[in-house]
Amino acid sequence: MATEEIKGWLVGRVPRDWYVGEPEIRSDEDEIWVVGTLPNVQAAGGPEALTAARQGAIQRHREETRDQRMKIAEEARQRYRRNLAWGAKIGDQSALFTHLSLPVMTRLRLPEREVLDTLVRAGVARSRSHALAWCVRLVAKNEASWMGELKEAISKVGDVRSQGPLN
């Protein structure tokens, strides 16, 4: 199912008063994420008070919208055959509510396993699995522009395929 169609359906389905602007929508073959920006909050005091106020506003949003979010998630699951996870953010504070953490099988040779084991021994990661997830996040962070170009190229290939003859 086309990502643009999923985004369009969700933008039309999510109540407009929940978020400032349109929510960020991401998806893969297993899951769809909907993360919306909430209105900023004010708090007397220092940075700790502001952080706590933002966390509280995110929690309030989670509780107040739970029933409606569950209904939309069930509709999306039936329509797109994927789970839907929700999140919210305010400033530099964000929270992702119930979401999947899926196992991914891979075969690694000794040099790759040594990298993971070094991260575990150094206390950077709790396990090889956690170390591998850490490595993936590091690559995504440091190679953001290259990953963007790669995703754009994949999208263009999909467009070309859709214009070809049907089987």
Phi, psi and omega in degrees: 000136184294134179301322181297324179292319178298313179300315180299315181298315182293319178299322177286333186270326182286130179304135184296332183277000179286322190230160171275112184077189180280145178289156173281130182236124178232152178205158169223198183289343186251332193209152174238132176252135173237112181237117182250152177270127178268158177300144181295156179241159177250148177211132175286138180117194184271196182300328179296321180293319179295317178300314180296319179296319178294317178298320178295320179294321177296316179296319178299314178301316181301313182290317184289335184254002187309307184300315181290322177298319179296320179296314179296320180298319179294318176300316180295320180298318179290322183286317187248357179057039178219153174285152179242127178248145182247153175206168178214155178215151174217119181057233180267006177263134176212157177213136174252124182281197186317120180215165184275150169228105189258142174287143177232123181275139178210157175248126181237140175275173185307313181300321179290321178295325178297321177299312181297316181295325177296318178297323178291311181298327181281352180084007178288327182227154180277333185205173176299319180299314179295321179296319179295318177298320177300316179297319179297316178297321179296316178296314180300320181292314186276344182240032185303315182292320178295318179297322177298316178296320180296316179296321178296318179296319178298319179298318179295321177299317178300319179297315180297316179301318183294339180271351182281178181292150179279150179282000000 
